[in-house]
Amino acid sequence: MPFENQPSRNHSFSLKVPNGDNRERHVCDNCEFVYYENPKIVVGSVVIWKDEPGAEDQFLLCRRSINPRRGYWTIPAGFMEQNETTEEGAMREAREEACADIEIRALLAVYNIPRISQVQMMHVARLREKKFSAGEESLEVGLFTWDEIPWDDIAFPSVHWALGHYREIRDREVFAPFTNPEGTEKLVR
């Protein structure tokens, strides 16, 4: 637990309901500091490349070199860092995982996954140039047409959702961000 903003580093924590709260939290027995554990925000992008106007969309996918789901394919995505926007985080993840420079077009979806305490914010983006390579967290990176996507080897349900949601809006300039697809409650709880 990070305590760099605390007046003392002499902490001993117990689970209890702090004054003015309604649920158990980690509370310091010495100074009553409350350590709040909150959901993590994941940011990422469905990244598109077209060889020429009117050409079929190609999707940038990364084969994971780390767990969870090592060896499976995903879109560039990961946890937000301190002091960055969701767009900056999505662009950073594309650089880290695929050595790719992307331009964010719009927010595609916000997925709630309480089972793992995550909120996932997925964007639609395009590659600025057809240049990419595997970063430290990727075994390989590639461009896939819709029919070439390795659907049986996709790492996470939310990657399926994001790709499908992109397919629904691919020809639209304006759209409302999606949320979890109906019938996915078992996957998120």
GULONU-617448 format. One record per residue (C-alpha): residue number from 1; residue in one letter; x, y, z. Coordinates in steps of 0.1 Angstrom, whole numbers, plus 5000, padded with zeros to 4 digits. Layout:
<atoms>
{k NUM; r A; c1 X; c2 Y; c3 Z}
...
</atoms>
This chain:
<atoms>
{k 1; r M; c1 5000; c2 5000; c3 5000}
{k 2; r P; c1 5014; c2 5034; c3 4991}
{k 3; r F; c1 5016; c2 5058; c3 5021}
{k 4; r E; c1 5040; c2 5085; c3 5008}
{k 5; r N; c1 5014; c2 5112; c3 5015}
{k 6; r Q; c1 5011; c2 5103; c3 5052}
{k 7; r P; c1 5025; c2 5122; c3 5081}
{k 8; r S; c1 5039; c2 5091; c3 5097}
{k 9; r R; c1 5052; c2 5058; c3 5082}
{k 10; r N; c1 5043; c2 5039; c3 5115}
{k 11; r H; c1 5012; c2 5023; c3 5102}
{k 12; r S; c1 4993; c2 4993; c3 5114}
{k 13; r F; c1 4960; c2 4986; c3 5095}
{k 14; r S; c1 4928; c2 4969; c3 5104}
{k 15; r L; c1 4896; c2 4964; c3 5085}
{k 16; r K; c1 4868; c2 4985; c3 5099}
{k 17; r V; c1 4841; c2 5010; c3 5088}
{k 18; r P; c1 4856; c2 5045; c3 5091}
{k 19; r N; c1 4834; c2 5073; c3 5104}
{k 20; r G; c1 4811; c2 5086; c3 5077}
{k 21; r D; c1 4816; c2 5055; c3 5055}
{k 22; r N; c1 4794; c2 5025; c3 5049}
{k 23; r R; c1 4818; c2 4997; c3 5042}
{k 24; r E; c1 4850; c2 4982; c3 5056}
{k 25; r R; c1 4882; c2 4998; c3 5046}
{k 26; r H; c1 4919; c2 4994; c3 5057}
{k 27; r V; c1 4922; c2 5020; c3 5085}
{k 28; r C; c1 4954; c2 5028; c3 5103}
{k 29; r D; c1 4952; c2 5019; c3 5140}
{k 30; r N; c1 4976; c2 5048; c3 5149}
{k 31; r C; c1 4965; c2 5078; c3 5128}
{k 32; r E; c1 4931; c2 5067; c3 5113}
{k 33; r F; c1 4943; c2 5071; c3 5078}
{k 34; r V; c1 4919; c2 5053; c3 5054}
{k 35; r Y; c1 4935; c2 5034; c3 5026}
{k 36; r Y; c1 4910; c2 5033; c3 4998}
{k 37; r E; c1 4913; c2 5004; c3 4973}
{k 38; r N; c1 4895; c2 5013; c3 4941}
{k 39; r P; c1 4890; c2 4997; c3 4907}
{k 40; r K; c1 4918; c2 4999; c3 4882}
{k 41; r I; c1 4912; c2 5016; c3 4848}
{k 42; r V; c1 4924; c2 4998; c3 4817}
{k 43; r V; c1 4928; c2 5019; c3 4785}
{k 44; r G; c1 4933; c2 5006; c3 4750}
{k 45; r S; c1 4924; c2 5009; c3 4714}
{k 46; r V; c1 4910; c2 4990; c3 4684}
{k 47; r V; c1 4937; c2 5002; c3 4660}
{k 48; r I; c1 4929; c2 5003; c3 4623}
{k 49; r W; c1 4951; c2 5005; c3 4592}
{k 50; r K; c1 4939; c2 5008; c3 4556}
{k 51; r D; c1 4964; c2 5003; c3 4528}
{k 52; r E; c1 4944; c2 5028; c3 4507}
{k 53; r P; c1 4910; c2 5046; c3 4509}
{k 54; r G; c1 4883; c2 5021; c3 4505}
{k 55; r A; c1 4905; c2 4991; c3 4514}
{k 56; r E; c1 4894; c2 4966; c3 4539}
{k 57; r D; c1 4902; c2 4975; c3 4576}
{k 58; r Q; c1 4932; c2 4958; c3 4591}
{k 59; r F; c1 4933; c2 4954; c3 4629}
{k 60; r L; c1 4965; c2 4957; c3 4649}
{k 61; r L; c1 4968; c2 4928; c3 4674}
{k 62; r C; c1 4995; c2 4919; c3 4699}
{k 63; r R; c1 5003; c2 4883; c3 4710}
{k 64; r R; c1 5009; c2 4886; c3 4747}
{k 65; r S; c1 5043; c2 4876; c3 4761}
{k 66; r I; c1 5031; c2 4880; c3 4797}
{k 67; r N; c1 5004; c2 4865; c3 4819}
{k 68; r P; c1 4975; c2 4865; c3 4822}
{k 69; r R; c1 4968; c2 4848; c3 4789}
{k 70; r R; c1 5004; c2 4846; c3 4776}
{k 71; r G; c1 5004; c2 4835; c3 4739}
{k 72; r Y; c1 4969; c2 4849; c3 4732}
{k 73; r W; c1 4961; c2 4879; c3 4710}
{k 74; r T; c1 4948; c2 4912; c3 4723}
{k 75; r I; c1 4944; c2 4948; c3 4712}
{k 76; r P; c1 4970; c2 4972; c3 4727}
{k 77; r A; c1 4957; c2 4979; c3 4762}
{k 78; r G; c1 4968; c2 4981; c3 4798}
{k 79; r F; c1 4965; c2 4999; c3 4831}
{k 80; r M; c1 4964; c2 5037; c3 4831}
{k 81; r E; c1 4994; c2 5054; c3 4848}
{k 82; r Q; c1 4993; c2 5084; c3 4871}
{k 83; r N; c1 4989; c2 5118; c3 4856}
{k 84; r E; c1 4977; c2 5107; c3 4821}
{k 85; r T; c1 4944; c2 5110; c3 4803}
{k 86; r T; c1 4927; c2 5079; c3 4789}
{k 87; r E; c1 4938; c2 5089; c3 4754}
{k 88; r E; c1 4974; c2 5094; c3 4765}
{k 89; r G; c1 4973; c2 5060; c3 4782}
{k 90; r A; c1 4959; c2 5043; c3 4751}
{k 91; r M; c1 4986; c2 5058; c3 4729}
{k 92; r R; c1 5013; c2 5048; c3 4754}
{k 93; r E; c1 5000; c2 5013; c3 4755}
{k 94; r A; c1 5002; c2 5011; c3 4717}
{k 95; r R; c1 5038; c2 5023; c3 4718}
{k 96; r E; c1 5048; c2 4999; c3 4746}
{k 97; r E; c1 5031; c2 4968; c3 4732}
{k 98; r A; c1 5033; c2 4974; c3 4695}
{k 99; r C; c1 5059; c2 5002; c3 4690}
{k 100; r A; c1 5031; c2 5019; c3 4671}
{k 101; r D; c1 5022; c2 5056; c3 4668}
{k 102; r I; c1 4984; c2 5059; c3 4668}
{k 103; r E; c1 4959; c2 5087; c3 4665}
{k 104; r I; c1 4928; c2 5084; c3 4687}
{k 105; r R; c1 4895; c2 5089; c3 4669}
{k 106; r A; c1 4869; c2 5084; c3 4696}
{k 107; r L; c1 4859; c2 5066; c3 4727}
{k 108; r L; c1 4844; c2 5033; c3 4716}
{k 109; r A; c1 4833; c2 5017; c3 4748}
{k 110; r V; c1 4834; c2 5016; c3 4786}
{k 111; r Y; c1 4832; c2 4981; c3 4800}
{k 112; r N; c1 4826; c2 4973; c3 4837}
{k 113; r I; c1 4842; c2 4942; c3 4850}
{k 114; r P; c1 4836; c2 4941; c3 4888}
{k 115; r R; c1 4848; c2 4905; c3 4891}
{k 116; r I; c1 4884; c2 4918; c3 4887}
{k 117; r S; c1 4877; c2 4954; c3 4898}
{k 118; r Q; c1 4883; c2 4970; c3 4864}
{k 119; r V; c1 4868; c2 4996; c3 4842}
{k 120; r Q; c1 4880; c2 4993; c3 4807}
{k 121; r M; c1 4879; c2 5024; c3 4784}
{k 122; r M; c1 4885; c2 5014; c3 4748}
{k 123; r H; c1 4890; c2 5038; c3 4719}
{k 124; r V; c1 4890; c2 5037; c3 4681}
{k 125; r A; c1 4923; c2 5047; c3 4667}
{k 126; r R; c1 4943; c2 5045; c3 4635}
{k 127; r L; c1 4980; c2 5038; c3 4628}
{k 128; r R; c1 4997; c2 5070; c3 4617}
{k 129; r E; c1 5022; c2 5049; c3 4596}
{k 130; r K; c1 5024; c2 5012; c3 4588}
{k 131; r K; c1 5052; c2 5007; c3 4612}
{k 132; r F; c1 5050; c2 4985; c3 4643}
{k 133; r S; c1 5069; c2 4957; c3 4660}
{k 134; r A; c1 5067; c2 4937; c3 4692}
{k 135; r G; c1 5073; c2 4956; c3 4724}
{k 136; r E; c1 5084; c2 4940; c3 4757}
{k 137; r E; c1 5049; c2 4927; c3 4765}
{k 138; r S; c1 5043; c2 4911; c3 4731}
{k 139; r L; c1 5056; c2 4880; c3 4714}
{k 140; r E; c1 5046; c2 4893; c3 4680}
{k 141; r V; c1 5024; c2 4920; c3 4665}
{k 142; r G; c1 5004; c2 4919; c3 4632}
{k 143; r L; c1 4977; c2 4934; c3 4611}
{k 144; r F; c1 4947; c2 4912; c3 4605}
{k 145; r T; c1 4916; c2 4916; c3 4583}
{k 146; r W; c1 4884; c2 4907; c3 4599}
{k 147; r D; c1 4884; c2 4872; c3 4585}
{k 148; r E; c1 4920; c2 4867; c3 4595}
{k 149; r I; c1 4916; c2 4876; c3 4632}
{k 150; r P; c1 4925; c2 4845; c3 4653}
{k 151; r W; c1 4892; c2 4845; c3 4671}
{k 152; r D; c1 4898; c2 4813; c3 4690}
{k 153; r D; c1 4930; c2 4827; c3 4705}
{k 154; r I; c1 4917; c2 4861; c3 4717}
{k 155; r A; c1 4929; c2 4868; c3 4752}
{k 156; r F; c1 4899; c2 4884; c3 4769}
{k 157; r P; c1 4861; c2 4887; c3 4764}
{k 158; r S; c1 4864; c2 4925; c3 4763}
{k 159; r V; c1 4887; c2 4922; c3 4732}
{k 160; r H; c1 4859; c2 4903; c3 4714}
{k 161; r W; c1 4834; c2 4930; c3 4725}
{k 162; r A; c1 4856; c2 4959; c3 4714}
{k 163; r L; c1 4863; c2 4944; c3 4680}
{k 164; r G; c1 4826; c2 4936; c3 4675}
{k 165; r H; c1 4816; c2 4971; c3 4686}
{k 166; r Y; c1 4840; c2 4986; c3 4662}
{k 167; r R; c1 4825; c2 4966; c3 4634}
{k 168; r E; c1 4791; c2 4981; c3 4643}
{k 169; r I; c1 4803; c2 5017; c3 4639}
{k 170; r R; c1 4831; c2 5014; c3 4614}
{k 171; r D; c1 4812; c2 5035; c3 4588}
{k 172; r R; c1 4798; c2 5061; c3 4612}
{k 173; r E; c1 4815; c2 5094; c3 4621}
{k 174; r V; c1 4794; c2 5099; c3 4652}
{k 175; r F; c1 4783; c2 5072; c3 4677}
{k 176; r A; c1 4776; c2 5068; c3 4714}
{k 177; r P; c1 4801; c2 5047; c3 4734}
{k 178; r F; c1 4791; c2 5011; c3 4740}
{k 179; r T; c1 4789; c2 4993; c3 4774}
{k 180; r N; c1 4790; c2 4956; c3 4782}
{k 181; r P; c1 4770; c2 4935; c3 4757}
{k 182; r E; c1 4738; c2 4920; c3 4769}
{k 183; r G; c1 4741; c2 4885; c3 4783}
{k 184; r T; c1 4777; c2 4890; c3 4796}
{k 185; r E; c1 4768; c2 4892; c3 4833}
{k 186; r K; c1 4784; c2 4858; c3 4840}
{k 187; r L; c1 4817; c2 4870; c3 4825}
{k 188; r V; c1 4819; c2 4901; c3 4846}
{k 189; r R; c1 4807; c2 4890; c3 4880}
</atoms>
